[in-house]
Amino acid sequence: MLDSTRDGAVSLLTLQRPERRNALDTDLCRALWAAAQEEVAAGARVLVITGGGTAFCSGADLDGVYGDEFREAHYALLHGLAALPLPVVGAVNGPAIGAGTQLALACDLRVADERATFGVPTPRNGMAVDAWTIRTLQTVAGGGLARRLLIAAEIVDRDVALQHGLADRPGTLDDALAWAHELATLAPLSLAHNKLVLNGADDAAAEATFAACWASDDAREALAARAERRTPVFRGA
């Protein structure tokens, strides 16, 4: 159902429901969120999420989405990933439809291969996504594309996603992992602060993380590295 591998500071989480094109059900949502938390606790600095086989995530498993249990597990996953204090990279290796686009939006950055497609076709199935999904889609991709996906129920390809910011870079899983390893060398406290503010933190929370960055050992390490003409080594403290 889910594979988890670690390479240094980067953890790769791979959805493995090929018979359902990696559609999310209650168990997979819970497994992915549990694995993400475990990797963070183990010291991961970047998470990469992808799909096994030819799909990133084809949506919610419609055999089991009509109850509170799935919705609670699904939104705990999405909101939890968005709140993690480290970068999450989505390697979108095929269709990301409905809950798949939601999962991609819960990632901070998205690398999309040539097979990637995106859509939130709730008007075609009588369902709805939460306000967080709609607002995040609008923020990431702009109001025009958000309306095309949510009002016209369009499915867009990788090139359109790149044009509008729904995808950040073209590339494969290897490209996403290479980017993740670059991100893992950056200052963790700075990344956590930036992500918190980008995701709408209140002023008090933002002020606390702002102050923590300036008072950190990492800030002093950056100063020392500059003086010594070397690359800083950040430890997140």
Biotite code that builds the C-alpha atoms (Angstrom):
import biotite.structure as struc

atoms = struc.array([
    struc.Atom([0.000, 0.000, 0.000], chain_id="A", res_id=1, res_name="MET", atom_name="CA", element="C"),
    struc.Atom([2.867, 2.378, 0.814], chain_id="A", res_id=2, res_name="LEU", atom_name="CA", element="C"),
    struc.Atom([6.657, 2.172, 0.462], chain_id="A", res_id=3, res_name="ASP", atom_name="CA", element="C"),
    struc.Atom([9.003, 4.325, 2.506], chain_id="A", res_id=4, res_name="SER", atom_name="CA", element="C"),
    struc.Atom([12.707, 4.710, 1.776], chain_id="A", res_id=5, res_name="THR", atom_name="CA", element="C"),
    struc.Atom([15.322, 7.116, 3.103], chain_id="A", res_id=6, res_name="ARG", atom_name="CA", element="C"),
    struc.Atom([18.437, 8.512, 1.453], chain_id="A", res_id=7, res_name="ASP", atom_name="CA", element="C"),
    struc.Atom([20.290, 10.735, 3.874], chain_id="A", res_id=8, res_name="GLY", atom_name="CA", element="C"),
    struc.Atom([18.038, 13.644, 4.787], chain_id="A", res_id=9, res_name="ALA", atom_name="CA", element="C"),
    struc.Atom([15.455, 12.860, 2.090], chain_id="A", res_id=10, res_name="VAL", atom_name="CA", element="C"),
    struc.Atom([12.598, 10.408, 2.590], chain_id="A", res_id=11, res_name="SER", atom_name="CA", element="C"),
    struc.Atom([10.599, 9.036, -0.330], chain_id="A", res_id=12, res_name="LEU", atom_name="CA", element="C"),
    struc.Atom([7.002, 7.915, 0.239], chain_id="A", res_id=13, res_name="LEU", atom_name="CA", element="C"),
    struc.Atom([5.494, 5.957, -2.653], chain_id="A", res_id=14, res_name="THR", atom_name="CA", element="C"),
    struc.Atom([1.798, 5.129, -2.965], chain_id="A", res_id=15, res_name="LEU", atom_name="CA", element="C"),
    struc.Atom([1.425, 1.480, -3.942], chain_id="A", res_id=16, res_name="GLN", atom_name="CA", element="C"),
    struc.Atom([-2.143, 0.665, -4.995], chain_id="A", res_id=17, res_name="ARG", atom_name="CA", element="C"),
    struc.Atom([-1.533, -0.036, -8.676], chain_id="A", res_id=18, res_name="PRO", atom_name="CA", element="C"),
    struc.Atom([-4.783, -1.969, -9.038], chain_id="A", res_id=19, res_name="GLU", atom_name="CA", element="C"),
    struc.Atom([-6.646, 1.273, -8.136], chain_id="A", res_id=20, res_name="ARG", atom_name="CA", element="C"),
    struc.Atom([-4.139, 3.664, -9.743], chain_id="A", res_id=21, res_name="ARG", atom_name="CA", element="C"),
    struc.Atom([-3.161, 4.790, -6.252], chain_id="A", res_id=22, res_name="ASN", atom_name="CA", element="C"),
    struc.Atom([-6.619, 6.025, -5.351], chain_id="A", res_id=23, res_name="ALA", atom_name="CA", element="C"),
    struc.Atom([-6.833, 7.147, -1.735], chain_id="A", res_id=24, res_name="LEU", atom_name="CA", element="C"),
    struc.Atom([-8.915, 5.199, 0.734], chain_id="A", res_id=25, res_name="ASP", atom_name="CA", element="C"),
    struc.Atom([-9.062, 5.517, 4.507], chain_id="A", res_id=26, res_name="THR", atom_name="CA", element="C"),
    struc.Atom([-6.217, 3.075, 5.131], chain_id="A", res_id=27, res_name="ASP", atom_name="CA", element="C"),
    struc.Atom([-3.866, 4.672, 2.602], chain_id="A", res_id=28, res_name="LEU", atom_name="CA", element="C"),
    struc.Atom([-4.546, 8.171, 3.953], chain_id="A", res_id=29, res_name="CYS", atom_name="CA", element="C"),
    struc.Atom([-3.743, 6.998, 7.460], chain_id="A", res_id=30, res_name="ARG", atom_name="CA", element="C"),
    struc.Atom([-0.659, 5.082, 6.332], chain_id="A", res_id=31, res_name="ALA", atom_name="CA", element="C"),
    struc.Atom([0.736, 8.029, 4.384], chain_id="A", res_id=32, res_name="LEU", atom_name="CA", element="C"),
    struc.Atom([0.208, 10.490, 7.227], chain_id="A", res_id=33, res_name="TRP", atom_name="CA", element="C"),
    struc.Atom([1.707, 8.085, 9.779], chain_id="A", res_id=34, res_name="ALA", atom_name="CA", element="C"),
    struc.Atom([4.741, 7.481, 7.543], chain_id="A", res_id=35, res_name="ALA", atom_name="CA", element="C"),
    struc.Atom([5.246, 11.206, 7.009], chain_id="A", res_id=36, res_name="ALA", atom_name="CA", element="C"),
    struc.Atom([5.257, 11.836, 10.755], chain_id="A", res_id=37, res_name="GLN", atom_name="CA", element="C"),
    struc.Atom([7.615, 8.923, 11.349], chain_id="A", res_id=38, res_name="GLU", atom_name="CA", element="C"),
    struc.Atom([10.098, 10.208, 8.772], chain_id="A", res_id=39, res_name="GLU", atom_name="CA", element="C"),
    struc.Atom([10.044, 13.703, 10.257], chain_id="A", res_id=40, res_name="VAL", atom_name="CA", element="C"),
    struc.Atom([10.607, 12.274, 13.742], chain_id="A", res_id=41, res_name="ALA", atom_name="CA", element="C"),
    struc.Atom([13.524, 10.242, 12.376], chain_id="A", res_id=42, res_name="ALA", atom_name="CA", element="C"),
    struc.Atom([15.247, 13.390, 11.114], chain_id="A", res_id=43, res_name="GLY", atom_name="CA", element="C"),
    struc.Atom([14.136, 13.784, 7.511], chain_id="A", res_id=44, res_name="ALA", atom_name="CA", element="C"),
    struc.Atom([14.604, 17.306, 6.187], chain_id="A", res_id=45, res_name="ARG", atom_name="CA", element="C"),
    struc.Atom([12.580, 16.839, 2.987], chain_id="A", res_id=46, res_name="VAL", atom_name="CA", element="C"),
    struc.Atom([9.781, 14.452, 2.040], chain_id="A", res_id=47, res_name="LEU", atom_name="CA", element="C"),
    struc.Atom([9.070, 13.375, -1.526], chain_id="A", res_id=48, res_name="VAL", atom_name="CA", element="C"),
    struc.Atom([5.696, 11.845, -2.358], chain_id="A", res_id=49, res_name="ILE", atom_name="CA", element="C"),
    struc.Atom([5.054, 9.954, -5.583], chain_id="A", res_id=50, res_name="THR", atom_name="CA", element="C"),
    struc.Atom([2.916, 7.187, -6.996], chain_id="A", res_id=51, res_name="GLY", atom_name="CA", element="C"),
    struc.Atom([4.003, 3.693, -7.959], chain_id="A", res_id=52, res_name="GLY", atom_name="CA", element="C"),
    struc.Atom([3.222, 2.674, -11.520], chain_id="A", res_id=53, res_name="GLY", atom_name="CA", element="C"),
    struc.Atom([1.674, 5.042, -14.061], chain_id="A", res_id=54, res_name="THR", atom_name="CA", element="C"),
    struc.Atom([-0.436, 7.281, -11.815], chain_id="A", res_id=55, res_name="ALA", atom_name="CA", element="C"),
    struc.Atom([0.412, 9.741, -9.064], chain_id="A", res_id=56, res_name="PHE", atom_name="CA", element="C"),
    struc.Atom([-3.037, 9.406, -7.503], chain_id="A", res_id=57, res_name="CYS", atom_name="CA", element="C"),
    struc.Atom([-6.177, 8.916, -9.581], chain_id="A", res_id=58, res_name="SER", atom_name="CA", element="C"),
    struc.Atom([-8.407, 10.387, -6.876], chain_id="A", res_id=59, res_name="GLY", atom_name="CA", element="C"),
    struc.Atom([-10.388, 9.105, -3.962], chain_id="A", res_id=60, res_name="ALA", atom_name="CA", element="C"),
    struc.Atom([-11.442, 5.472, -4.021], chain_id="A", res_id=61, res_name="ASP", atom_name="CA", element="C"),
    struc.Atom([-15.134, 5.943, -4.771], chain_id="A", res_id=62, res_name="LEU", atom_name="CA", element="C"),
    struc.Atom([-15.979, 2.624, -3.149], chain_id="A", res_id=63, res_name="ASP", atom_name="CA", element="C"),
    struc.Atom([-15.302, 4.130, 0.254], chain_id="A", res_id=64, res_name="GLY", atom_name="CA", element="C"),
    struc.Atom([-15.550, 7.934, 0.314], chain_id="A", res_id=65, res_name="VAL", atom_name="CA", element="C"),
    struc.Atom([-19.140, 8.409, 1.402], chain_id="A", res_id=66, res_name="TYR", atom_name="CA", element="C"),
    struc.Atom([-18.567, 8.412, 5.145], chain_id="A", res_id=67, res_name="GLY", atom_name="CA", element="C"),
    struc.Atom([-17.080, 10.577, 7.847], chain_id="A", res_id=68, res_name="ASP", atom_name="CA", element="C"),
    struc.Atom([-14.224, 8.122, 8.464], chain_id="A", res_id=69, res_name="GLU", atom_name="CA", element="C"),
    struc.Atom([-12.658, 8.676, 5.043], chain_id="A", res_id=70, res_name="PHE", atom_name="CA", element="C"),
    struc.Atom([-13.127, 12.435, 5.101], chain_id="A", res_id=71, res_name="ARG", atom_name="CA", element="C"),
    struc.Atom([-11.526, 12.706, 8.530], chain_id="A", res_id=72, res_name="GLU", atom_name="CA", element="C"),
    struc.Atom([-8.522, 10.596, 7.472], chain_id="A", res_id=73, res_name="ALA", atom_name="CA", element="C"),
    struc.Atom([-8.223, 12.415, 4.138], chain_id="A", res_id=74, res_name="HIS", atom_name="CA", element="C"),
    struc.Atom([-8.220, 15.929, 5.532], chain_id="A", res_id=75, res_name="TYR", atom_name="CA", element="C"),
    struc.Atom([-5.989, 14.973, 8.445], chain_id="A", res_id=76, res_name="ALA", atom_name="CA", element="C"),
    struc.Atom([-3.469, 13.878, 5.802], chain_id="A", res_id=77, res_name="LEU", atom_name="CA", element="C"),
    struc.Atom([-3.775, 16.977, 3.614], chain_id="A", res_id=78, res_name="LEU", atom_name="CA", element="C"),
    struc.Atom([-3.792, 19.541, 6.397], chain_id="A", res_id=79, res_name="HIS", atom_name="CA", element="C"),
    struc.Atom([-1.085, 17.637, 8.259], chain_id="A", res_id=80, res_name="GLY", atom_name="CA", element="C"),
    struc.Atom([1.306, 17.600, 5.288], chain_id="A", res_id=81, res_name="LEU", atom_name="CA", element="C"),
    struc.Atom([0.733, 21.311, 4.740], chain_id="A", res_id=82, res_name="ALA", atom_name="CA", element="C"),
    struc.Atom([1.559, 22.010, 8.391], chain_id="A", res_id=83, res_name="ALA", atom_name="CA", element="C"),
    struc.Atom([4.783, 19.984, 8.562], chain_id="A", res_id=84, res_name="LEU", atom_name="CA", element="C"),
    struc.Atom([7.761, 22.248, 9.301], chain_id="A", res_id=85, res_name="PRO", atom_name="CA", element="C"),
    struc.Atom([9.793, 21.014, 6.331], chain_id="A", res_id=86, res_name="LEU", atom_name="CA", element="C"),
    struc.Atom([9.482, 20.963, 2.543], chain_id="A", res_id=87, res_name="PRO", atom_name="CA", element="C"),
    struc.Atom([7.276, 18.330, 0.930], chain_id="A", res_id=88, res_name="VAL", atom_name="CA", element="C"),
    struc.Atom([7.886, 17.736, -2.776], chain_id="A", res_id=89, res_name="VAL", atom_name="CA", element="C"),
    struc.Atom([5.313, 16.031, -4.971], chain_id="A", res_id=90, res_name="GLY", atom_name="CA", element="C"),
    struc.Atom([6.760, 13.988, -7.839], chain_id="A", res_id=91, res_name="ALA", atom_name="CA", element="C"),
    struc.Atom([3.648, 13.904, -10.014], chain_id="A", res_id=92, res_name="VAL", atom_name="CA", element="C"),
    struc.Atom([4.332, 10.972, -12.300], chain_id="A", res_id=93, res_name="ASN", atom_name="CA", element="C"),
    struc.Atom([0.932, 10.680, -13.978], chain_id="A", res_id=94, res_name="GLY", atom_name="CA", element="C"),
    struc.Atom([-2.712, 11.616, -13.388], chain_id="A", res_id=95, res_name="PRO", atom_name="CA", element="C"),
    struc.Atom([-3.411, 13.572, -10.206], chain_id="A", res_id=96, res_name="ALA", atom_name="CA", element="C"),
    struc.Atom([-7.174, 13.891, -10.288], chain_id="A", res_id=97, res_name="ILE", atom_name="CA", element="C"),
    struc.Atom([-9.526, 14.972, -7.511], chain_id="A", res_id=98, res_name="GLY", atom_name="CA", element="C"),
    struc.Atom([-7.899, 13.791, -4.308], chain_id="A", res_id=99, res_name="ALA", atom_name="CA", element="C"),
    struc.Atom([-4.701, 13.442, -6.339], chain_id="A", res_id=100, res_name="GLY", atom_name="CA", element="C"),
    struc.Atom([-4.643, 17.158, -7.111], chain_id="A", res_id=101, res_name="THR", atom_name="CA", element="C"),
    struc.Atom([-5.443, 17.786, -3.447], chain_id="A", res_id=102, res_name="GLN", atom_name="CA", element="C"),
    struc.Atom([-2.457, 15.660, -2.447], chain_id="A", res_id=103, res_name="LEU", atom_name="CA", element="C"),
    struc.Atom([-0.256, 17.585, -4.883], chain_id="A", res_id=104, res_name="ALA", atom_name="CA", element="C"),
    struc.Atom([-1.513, 20.861, -3.386], chain_id="A", res_id=105, res_name="LEU", atom_name="CA", element="C"),
    struc.Atom([-0.599, 19.638, 0.098], chain_id="A", res_id=106, res_name="ALA", atom_name="CA", element="C"),
    struc.Atom([2.986, 19.462, -1.151], chain_id="A", res_id=107, res_name="CYS", atom_name="CA", element="C"),
    struc.Atom([5.014, 22.664, -1.125], chain_id="A", res_id=108, res_name="ASP", atom_name="CA", element="C"),
    struc.Atom([6.570, 22.068, -4.538], chain_id="A", res_id=109, res_name="LEU", atom_name="CA", element="C"),
    struc.Atom([5.529, 19.911, -7.481], chain_id="A", res_id=110, res_name="ARG", atom_name="CA", element="C"),
    struc.Atom([7.695, 18.281, -10.153], chain_id="A", res_id=111, res_name="VAL", atom_name="CA", element="C"),
    struc.Atom([5.549, 16.937, -12.987], chain_id="A", res_id=112, res_name="ALA", atom_name="CA", element="C"),
    struc.Atom([6.509, 14.475, -15.689], chain_id="A", res_id=113, res_name="ASP", atom_name="CA", element="C"),
    struc.Atom([5.078, 14.507, -19.200], chain_id="A", res_id=114, res_name="GLU", atom_name="CA", element="C"),
    struc.Atom([2.166, 12.231, -18.220], chain_id="A", res_id=115, res_name="ARG", atom_name="CA", element="C"),
    struc.Atom([0.943, 14.452, -15.372], chain_id="A", res_id=116, res_name="ALA", atom_name="CA", element="C"),
    struc.Atom([-2.614, 15.771, -15.440], chain_id="A", res_id=117, res_name="THR", atom_name="CA", element="C"),
    struc.Atom([-4.559, 17.722, -12.830], chain_id="A", res_id=118, res_name="PHE", atom_name="CA", element="C"),
    struc.Atom([-8.236, 18.285, -12.105], chain_id="A", res_id=119, res_name="GLY", atom_name="CA", element="C"),
    struc.Atom([-10.823, 18.665, -9.347], chain_id="A", res_id=120, res_name="VAL", atom_name="CA", element="C"),
    struc.Atom([-13.986, 17.505, -11.142], chain_id="A", res_id=121, res_name="PRO", atom_name="CA", element="C"),
    struc.Atom([-16.422, 17.623, -8.220], chain_id="A", res_id=122, res_name="THR", atom_name="CA", element="C"),
    struc.Atom([-19.210, 19.086, -10.417], chain_id="A", res_id=123, res_name="PRO", atom_name="CA", element="C"),
    struc.Atom([-19.129, 15.812, -12.352], chain_id="A", res_id=124, res_name="ARG", atom_name="CA", element="C"),
    struc.Atom([-19.660, 13.595, -9.292], chain_id="A", res_id=125, res_name="ASN", atom_name="CA", element="C"),
    struc.Atom([-21.743, 15.744, -6.957], chain_id="A", res_id=126, res_name="GLY", atom_name="CA", element="C"),
    struc.Atom([-19.030, 15.907, -4.304], chain_id="A", res_id=127, res_name="MET", atom_name="CA", element="C"),
    struc.Atom([-17.186, 18.835, -2.738], chain_id="A", res_id=128, res_name="ALA", atom_name="CA", element="C"),
    struc.Atom([-13.706, 19.694, -1.516], chain_id="A", res_id=129, res_name="VAL", atom_name="CA", element="C"),
    struc.Atom([-13.025, 21.751, 1.579], chain_id="A", res_id=130, res_name="ASP", atom_name="CA", element="C"),
    struc.Atom([-12.343, 25.480, 1.629], chain_id="A", res_id=131, res_name="ALA", atom_name="CA", element="C"),
    struc.Atom([-8.618, 24.859, 2.236], chain_id="A", res_id=132, res_name="TRP", atom_name="CA", element="C"),
    struc.Atom([-8.368, 23.028, -1.099], chain_id="A", res_id=133, res_name="THR", atom_name="CA", element="C"),
    struc.Atom([-10.174, 25.765, -3.023], chain_id="A", res_id=134, res_name="ILE", atom_name="CA", element="C"),
    struc.Atom([-8.185, 28.590, -1.475], chain_id="A", res_id=135, res_name="ARG", atom_name="CA", element="C"),
    struc.Atom([-4.877, 26.764, -1.860], chain_id="A", res_id=136, res_name="THR", atom_name="CA", element="C"),
    struc.Atom([-5.602, 26.022, -5.518], chain_id="A", res_id=137, res_name="LEU", atom_name="CA", element="C"),
    struc.Atom([-6.460, 29.670, -6.089], chain_id="A", res_id=138, res_name="GLN", atom_name="CA", element="C"),
    struc.Atom([-3.284, 30.829, -4.323], chain_id="A", res_id=139, res_name="THR", atom_name="CA", element="C"),
    struc.Atom([-1.007, 28.370, -6.119], chain_id="A", res_id=140, res_name="VAL", atom_name="CA", element="C"),
    struc.Atom([-2.493, 28.382, -9.621], chain_id="A", res_id=141, res_name="ALA", atom_name="CA", element="C"),
    struc.Atom([-4.357, 31.702, -9.743], chain_id="A", res_id=142, res_name="GLY", atom_name="CA", element="C"),
    struc.Atom([-8.046, 32.434, -9.868], chain_id="A", res_id=143, res_name="GLY", atom_name="CA", element="C"),
    struc.Atom([-8.422, 31.773, -13.575], chain_id="A", res_id=144, res_name="GLY", atom_name="CA", element="C"),
    struc.Atom([-7.130, 28.205, -13.560], chain_id="A", res_id=145, res_name="LEU", atom_name="CA", element="C"),
    struc.Atom([-8.820, 27.493, -10.230], chain_id="A", res_id=146, res_name="ALA", atom_name="CA", element="C"),
    struc.Atom([-12.158, 28.428, -11.793], chain_id="A", res_id=147, res_name="ARG", atom_name="CA", element="C"),
    struc.Atom([-11.463, 26.303, -14.852], chain_id="A", res_id=148, res_name="ARG", atom_name="CA", element="C"),
    struc.Atom([-10.798, 23.291, -12.633], chain_id="A", res_id=149, res_name="LEU", atom_name="CA", element="C"),
    struc.Atom([-13.566, 23.914, -10.092], chain_id="A", res_id=150, res_name="LEU", atom_name="CA", element="C"),
    struc.Atom([-16.343, 25.504, -12.174], chain_id="A", res_id=151, res_name="ILE", atom_name="CA", element="C"),
    struc.Atom([-15.722, 24.077, -15.644], chain_id="A", res_id=152, res_name="ALA", atom_name="CA", element="C"),
    struc.Atom([-14.384, 20.758, -14.258], chain_id="A", res_id=153, res_name="ALA", atom_name="CA", element="C"),
    struc.Atom([-11.477, 20.845, -16.716], chain_id="A", res_id=154, res_name="GLU", atom_name="CA", element="C"),
    struc.Atom([-8.561, 18.426, -16.657], chain_id="A", res_id=155, res_name="ILE", atom_name="CA", element="C"),
    struc.Atom([-5.286, 20.146, -17.558], chain_id="A", res_id=156, res_name="VAL", atom_name="CA", element="C"),
    struc.Atom([-1.990, 18.717, -18.717], chain_id="A", res_id=157, res_name="ASP", atom_name="CA", element="C"),
    struc.Atom([1.532, 19.266, -17.454], chain_id="A", res_id=158, res_name="ARG", atom_name="CA", element="C"),
    struc.Atom([2.246, 22.235, -19.724], chain_id="A", res_id=159, res_name="ASP", atom_name="CA", element="C"),
    struc.Atom([-0.811, 24.170, -18.564], chain_id="A", res_id=160, res_name="VAL", atom_name="CA", element="C"),
    struc.Atom([0.017, 23.332, -14.946], chain_id="A", res_id=161, res_name="ALA", atom_name="CA", element="C"),
    struc.Atom([3.542, 24.684, -15.434], chain_id="A", res_id=162, res_name="LEU", atom_name="CA", element="C"),
    struc.Atom([2.261, 27.880, -17.051], chain_id="A", res_id=163, res_name="GLN", atom_name="CA", element="C"),
    struc.Atom([0.034, 28.630, -14.073], chain_id="A", res_id=164, res_name="HIS", atom_name="CA", element="C"),
    struc.Atom([2.236, 27.457, -11.186], chain_id="A", res_id=165, res_name="GLY", atom_name="CA", element="C"),
    struc.Atom([0.282, 24.330, -10.358], chain_id="A", res_id=166, res_name="LEU", atom_name="CA", element="C"),
    struc.Atom([3.500, 22.507, -11.264], chain_id="A", res_id=167, res_name="ALA", atom_name="CA", element="C"),
    struc.Atom([6.829, 24.137, -10.436], chain_id="A", res_id=168, res_name="ASP", atom_name="CA", element="C"),
    struc.Atom([9.248, 22.157, -12.586], chain_id="A", res_id=169, res_name="ARG", atom_name="CA", element="C"),
    struc.Atom([9.047, 19.586, -15.356], chain_id="A", res_id=170, res_name="PRO", atom_name="CA", element="C"),
    struc.Atom([10.838, 16.359, -14.576], chain_id="A", res_id=171, res_name="GLY", atom_name="CA", element="C"),
    struc.Atom([10.902, 12.796, -13.373], chain_id="A", res_id=172, res_name="THR", atom_name="CA", element="C"),
    struc.Atom([11.102, 11.270, -9.920], chain_id="A", res_id=173, res_name="LEU", atom_name="CA", element="C"),
    struc.Atom([14.893, 11.432, -10.184], chain_id="A", res_id=174, res_name="ASP", atom_name="CA", element="C"),
    struc.Atom([14.643, 15.165, -10.838], chain_id="A", res_id=175, res_name="ASP", atom_name="CA", element="C"),
    struc.Atom([12.356, 15.586, -7.820], chain_id="A", res_id=176, res_name="ALA", atom_name="CA", element="C"),
    struc.Atom([14.767, 13.660, -5.617], chain_id="A", res_id=177, res_name="LEU", atom_name="CA", element="C"),
    struc.Atom([17.723, 15.711, -6.835], chain_id="A", res_id=178, res_name="ALA", atom_name="CA", element="C"),
    struc.Atom([15.828, 18.908, -5.992], chain_id="A", res_id=179, res_name="TRP", atom_name="CA", element="C"),
    struc.Atom([14.909, 17.481, -2.588], chain_id="A", res_id=180, res_name="ALA", atom_name="CA", element="C"),
    struc.Atom([18.574, 16.839, -1.804], chain_id="A", res_id=181, res_name="HIS", atom_name="CA", element="C"),
    struc.Atom([19.332, 20.472, -2.671], chain_id="A", res_id=182, res_name="GLU", atom_name="CA", element="C"),
    struc.Atom([16.548, 21.648, -0.371], chain_id="A", res_id=183, res_name="LEU", atom_name="CA", element="C"),
    struc.Atom([17.891, 19.440, 2.406], chain_id="A", res_id=184, res_name="ALA", atom_name="CA", element="C"),
    struc.Atom([21.067, 21.560, 2.534], chain_id="A", res_id=185, res_name="THR", atom_name="CA", element="C"),
    struc.Atom([19.118, 24.763, 3.306], chain_id="A", res_id=186, res_name="LEU", atom_name="CA", element="C"),
    struc.Atom([18.492, 26.140, 6.790], chain_id="A", res_id=187, res_name="ALA", atom_name="CA", element="C"),
    struc.Atom([15.608, 24.144, 8.341], chain_id="A", res_id=188, res_name="PRO", atom_name="CA", element="C"),
    struc.Atom([14.402, 26.911, 10.647], chain_id="A", res_id=189, res_name="LEU", atom_name="CA", element="C"),
    struc.Atom([14.270, 29.388, 7.765], chain_id="A", res_id=190, res_name="SER", atom_name="CA", element="C"),
    struc.Atom([12.340, 26.926, 5.628], chain_id="A", res_id=191, res_name="LEU", atom_name="CA", element="C"),
    struc.Atom([9.903, 26.219, 8.455], chain_id="A", res_id=192, res_name="ALA", atom_name="CA", element="C"),
    struc.Atom([9.318, 29.946, 9.014], chain_id="A", res_id=193, res_name="HIS", atom_name="CA", element="C"),
    struc.Atom([8.794, 30.667, 5.321], chain_id="A", res_id=194, res_name="ASN", atom_name="CA", element="C"),
    struc.Atom([6.374, 27.768, 4.931], chain_id="A", res_id=195, res_name="LYS", atom_name="CA", element="C"),
    struc.Atom([4.424, 28.799, 8.017], chain_id="A", res_id=196, res_name="LEU", atom_name="CA", element="C"),
    struc.Atom([3.932, 32.351, 6.743], chain_id="A", res_id=197, res_name="VAL", atom_name="CA", element="C"),
    struc.Atom([3.167, 31.279, 3.177], chain_id="A", res_id=198, res_name="LEU", atom_name="CA", element="C"),
    struc.Atom([0.447, 29.033, 4.564], chain_id="A", res_id=199, res_name="ASN", atom_name="CA", element="C"),
    struc.Atom([-1.226, 31.897, 6.417], chain_id="A", res_id=200, res_name="GLY", atom_name="CA", element="C"),
    struc.Atom([0.111, 31.771, 9.973], chain_id="A", res_id=201, res_name="ALA", atom_name="CA", element="C"),
    struc.Atom([-1.051, 34.505, 12.319], chain_id="A", res_id=202, res_name="ASP", atom_name="CA", element="C"),
    struc.Atom([1.337, 37.304, 13.253], chain_id="A", res_id=203, res_name="ASP", atom_name="CA", element="C"),
    struc.Atom([2.167, 35.882, 16.681], chain_id="A", res_id=204, res_name="ALA", atom_name="CA", element="C"),
    struc.Atom([3.248, 32.511, 15.279], chain_id="A", res_id=205, res_name="ALA", atom_name="CA", element="C"),
    struc.Atom([5.211, 34.170, 12.489], chain_id="A", res_id=206, res_name="ALA", atom_name="CA", element="C"),
    struc.Atom([6.972, 36.504, 14.912], chain_id="A", res_id=207, res_name="GLU", atom_name="CA", element="C"),
    struc.Atom([8.062, 33.549, 17.056], chain_id="A", res_id=208, res_name="ALA", atom_name="CA", element="C"),
    struc.Atom([9.608, 31.640, 14.154], chain_id="A", res_id=209, res_name="THR", atom_name="CA", element="C"),
    struc.Atom([11.133, 34.850, 12.777], chain_id="A", res_id=210, res_name="PHE", atom_name="CA", element="C"),
    struc.Atom([12.864, 35.507, 16.090], chain_id="A", res_id=211, res_name="ALA", atom_name="CA", element="C"),
    struc.Atom([13.998, 31.876, 16.344], chain_id="A", res_id=212, res_name="ALA", atom_name="CA", element="C"),
    struc.Atom([15.758, 32.112, 12.979], chain_id="A", res_id=213, res_name="CYS", atom_name="CA", element="C"),
    struc.Atom([17.712, 35.212, 13.947], chain_id="A", res_id=214, res_name="TRP", atom_name="CA", element="C"),
    struc.Atom([18.704, 33.731, 17.301], chain_id="A", res_id=215, res_name="ALA", atom_name="CA", element="C"),
    struc.Atom([19.702, 30.333, 15.914], chain_id="A", res_id=216, res_name="SER", atom_name="CA", element="C"),
    struc.Atom([23.038, 28.586, 15.691], chain_id="A", res_id=217, res_name="ASP", atom_name="CA", element="C"),
    struc.Atom([22.319, 28.261, 11.970], chain_id="A", res_id=218, res_name="ASP", atom_name="CA", element="C"),
    struc.Atom([22.371, 32.052, 11.588], chain_id="A", res_id=219, res_name="ALA", atom_name="CA", element="C"),
    struc.Atom([25.762, 32.123, 13.309], chain_id="A", res_id=220, res_name="ARG", atom_name="CA", element="C"),
    struc.Atom([26.946, 29.233, 11.140], chain_id="A", res_id=221, res_name="GLU", atom_name="CA", element="C"),
    struc.Atom([26.010, 31.155, 7.995], chain_id="A", res_id=222, res_name="ALA", atom_name="CA", element="C"),
    struc.Atom([28.011, 34.150, 9.219], chain_id="A", res_id=223, res_name="LEU", atom_name="CA", element="C"),
    struc.Atom([31.020, 31.988, 10.030], chain_id="A", res_id=224, res_name="ALA", atom_name="CA", element="C"),
    struc.Atom([30.838, 30.187, 6.698], chain_id="A", res_id=225, res_name="ALA", atom_name="CA", element="C"),
    struc.Atom([30.757, 33.495, 4.862], chain_id="A", res_id=226, res_name="ARG", atom_name="CA", element="C"),
    struc.Atom([33.851, 34.685, 6.710], chain_id="A", res_id=227, res_name="ALA", atom_name="CA", element="C"),
    struc.Atom([35.622, 31.388, 6.057], chain_id="A", res_id=228, res_name="GLU", atom_name="CA", element="C"),
    struc.Atom([34.489, 31.222, 2.428], chain_id="A", res_id=229, res_name="ARG", atom_name="CA", element="C"),
    struc.Atom([32.875, 27.815, 2.734], chain_id="A", res_id=230, res_name="ARG", atom_name="CA", element="C"),
    struc.Atom([29.416, 26.321, 2.376], chain_id="A", res_id=231, res_name="THR", atom_name="CA", element="C"),
    struc.Atom([27.408, 26.496, 5.613], chain_id="A", res_id=232, res_name="PRO", atom_name="CA", element="C"),
    struc.Atom([26.287, 23.293, 7.293], chain_id="A", res_id=233, res_name="VAL", atom_name="CA", element="C"),
    struc.Atom([22.885, 23.859, 8.852], chain_id="A", res_id=234, res_name="PHE", atom_name="CA", element="C"),
    struc.Atom([21.628, 21.724, 11.716], chain_id="A", res_id=235, res_name="ARG", atom_name="CA", element="C"),
    struc.Atom([18.213, 23.205, 12.389], chain_id="A", res_id=236, res_name="GLY", atom_name="CA", element="C"),
    struc.Atom([19.102, 24.723, 15.743], chain_id="A", res_id=237, res_name="ALA", atom_name="CA", element="C"),
])
